Amino acid sequence: MVGYEDLVEPEQLEWYQKSPEERFLESQRLMAHYLGMGGSLAPDLDPESPFWSAEDLEGFAHEMEEAQKRAGVVVRERN
């Protein structure tokens, strides 16, 4: 009989072998790291999307700029 150990990579196996509580705590740690690096929970900006108003897009852009400032990212426009 084939076990899931035979079907997944070692890194995935390590994750599957964790308890739900351990996976939850690791997810929290990874999310904190992602946000600390300047990650944002704002959706990707798509000015052609019919689902977002101009105000929504401005809000998302502002949130993205704030996340980049927290991470120390400097965005420079190319000419």
Order of alpha helices (4+ residues) and beta strands (2+ residues): alpha-alpha-alpha
